């Protein structure tokens, strides 16, 4: 049966799953979420009342959360690129880096963006300042890690890189990665050059005007 992916191409967490799908050439049916097609959102809500996406449907089974979807794909639809190592010790490093990008890059980045969407009277300046400080700390830690690595967990592209790609992409738009973090900048460029992520970036280009902070004229 055809995989169905409920997603939006401009969403970072959806791009995380798209990178995994594109890496291994896994066919799937787009169930694109949009205001023009409320039926798809109704389907998503019936599958997952939290209304968060992406959501994957595979032979009647509903799979939520981007990292879990990628692990599911590796188990049930394996391809030539193994995104989670078979060796348990190596897999721990991949999962650690995956959690790092989720918690310390994506979460503060989304805090800043989300705050910008609030009415002025409901803004949280202290929370935004804390999020920017967390991103600077995360950039510094990652810069040391990437000094001697090609990919997030070592020599091989993995689940962690699937998330790092969109999260660093949008983080740099939101809170610029300064020149003092050269290894992070170089890693972000390698991710942008990866065909699977380059495809996801290109598919999302029409939606750049939706970025509330103003999408920069680069990347």
N, C-alpha and C positions, 0 to 999 in steps of 0.2 A: 504494500500500500504506500501511497505517496505521503511523505512527510509534509506536514503543514506547519508553517511558522507564522505566528501572529507577532508582528513587529512593525517598527517604523524605521526607515533607512537613516534618519538623522539621530536616532537614539544611540548613545555610546554603548549601552548594554546589549542592544540589538546588534550593533556592529561587532561586538565581541563574539557573538554566535555566528554571524555571517562570515567572519574571518575563518572560523573553524570549518564551516560548510564549504567555503571556497578553497581552503587549503587542500581538502580531499575530494573536491569535485562531487559533493553529495547533492543529488537532485532534490528539490523541495518545492512545495507550492507556497508562494507568497500569499499571506492573508494580511495585506497592507492596511494598517490602521490610519484612518483619516476621517475628518469631519464630513466629508462628502459621502462616506459609506458607513452610516451608523450601524448597519447590520453586522459588520465585522467586529465592532466594539461590543455589540450585544453577544456575539458568539464568545468573545474573549471573557466577558463577565460571567457567562454561564460556565465556562471552563475553570475560571480562577477569579473568584469574587473580589480579590484584592485589586484587580484591574491593573496589575503591573505587567510589564512585558520586557523581554520576549517570553512567549509561551510556545512550546513545541507539542504537536500531537503526532504520535507515532503508533499506528495500528490501534487506535482507540485509547492509548495511554497518554495522559497529559503530563508533561514535564515542565516544571517551572524553575526559574533562577538560571542565569546564564552559565555559571560554572558547572552546575549539575547537568544542564543540557549538553554541554561539551563533553562531559564524562559519559553521558548516555550515548552520544554519537560514537565515541570511541569504543564502547562496548558492543553496540548493536549495528553500527554502520562504519566499521573500521576502514581506513584508507591507507595510502602509502605514507602519510605523515602522522606519526604517533604523537599525539599532543600531551599525553600523560605517560611517563615511562613505566614499563612493566616492573622494573626494580622498585621496591617499596621505598628504599632510602632516597633514591633519586626523585621519586614522586613527591616525597615530603617537601623537598626544596621547591618544586614546581608549585605545590599548593601554598607554601609559605609566601612565595612571590605573588601568586594570584591574590591572596588575601591582602598583601601589602598594597597592591594597586587598587583593589576595591576600597579598602578602608582609609588609606592615607593619601591617595591621589583623587579617586573619583568622589568620595564622600565630601571632602572639603570643597572640591571644585563645584559640586552640585549645590552645596550650601550657598556659595557666592552667587551662582546663577539664580537659584531659587529666591534668594533675598531680593534680587533685582526685579523680580516679577511682582513683589508685594507693593501695596500702596505705601507711599512715603511714610505715613504715620505708623505703619506696622513693620518697618525695617528694623533690622537687628545689627547695628554697627559693631558692637562688641563681638557678636558671633562671626561676622564677616572678617573682622580683624584676626580672630583666633583661627579661622579657616585659612587665611592667607599665611599666617605664621606656620601652621601645620604643613602647608604646601612647601614653604621654604625649607623646613626641617626635612620633609620627605625628599625633596630634590637633593639636598646635601647628602643624605644617607644613600640614596640611589646612585649618586655620582661616584661615591666610593665603591659601591658594589659593581658598577658597570665599568670600572677602570680596567678590569681584566676579563670581561665577559663580552661575547658577541650578542647573546640573547639573555633573557631575564634569569634563567636558571642554569646557564652554562653555554655549551656549544650548539645546542639544538633548539629550534623553534618549538614552543610548547603552549599549553593552556595559558600560562602566565603572560606570554606575549600577545595572545589573542585579546586579553583585557588591557594590557599596557598600551597597545596601539591606539584605540580610541580615547582612553583615559588621558594619556599624555598629549594626544592631539588637541583635545578640548581644554586641558589644563593650561597649556601654553597660550591659548586664546584668552583664558580667564585670568591667569596670574603668570605672567611671562617667565619662562625659564631663562634666567640670566646667563651671560657668558661665563660667569664663575662656575657654572655646572657643565663643562664641555662634554663630559661623558654621557650625560643625560641628553644633551642636544644631539650628539652623534647617534645615540641609540634611537631617539625619536626619528631621525632621518632614515635610519635603516628600516624602521617599521613602516614609514611612509613609502619606501621603495619596494616593500614586499608586495608582490602582485595581488595577493588576497586582500590586503588592507587597502591598497591603491584602488581596487575595484569598489570596495565599500565607500571610500571617500568620494569617488566619482559619482556613485549612485546617489549620494546625499547632497551633492552640490546645489541642486535646485532649491533646497530647503535652508540654505545659509541665511537668508533674510530673517528667518525665525529666531536666530540666536539673539537673545535679549541684550547682550553686552555689545553687539556689533561684531560680526565676523571680520577678522582682519583680511586684508587683500594679499594673502600668501597661502602657502600649502595647496 
